[in-house]
Amino acid sequence: MRFNATDGSLLVPCGVSKNALLALDPELPREARIIARLYERNRQRIEAIADKKYQARRLEKSGMVIVHLSDLQSKAGDS
């Protein structure tokens, strides 16, 4: 799932992997509406991890900040 953050007037493309979202509640069905709901329920946590990764300049080759399952499993995205 993709989302955007901002750094001043700069738009920062971000995302969270489907595996990471589904790991937040593995009992739920794997439907798009459920995945969107998981993102909304965990939005602050996901965005905080994305911000920490961005501040550390831990970007993907594409320039995006992606929150992976390993980021959710580590303490505040320190992996």
Secondary structure as UniProt FT lines:
FT   STRAND          2..7
FT   TURN            8..9
FT   STRAND          10..16
FT   HELIX           18..24
FT   TURN            26..27
FT   HELIX           32..41
FT   HELIX           43..55
FT   TURN            56..57
FT   TURN            61..62
FT   STRAND          65..67
FT   HELIX           69..73
FT   HELIX           75..77
//
